[in-house]
């Protein structure tokens, strides 16, 4: 996944039921952007890249065994 822009953040939060204005979307995008940049070199190589929710289910199943 690439660094989200404010428009993408706004759409994601609206889908999640937490609407906000464009200024807040820009602040969120700017604050999480460095994390996306830091993971860029390993993007696509982590098992959670495909589906974060499934990753947690798999990890929990391994722990319960």
PyMOL commands that set and color helices and strands:
alter all, ss='L'
color gray80, all
select helices_A, chain A and resi 6-15+22-42+47-49+52-64
alter helices_A, ss='H'
color red, helices_A
deselect
rebuild
show_as cartoon
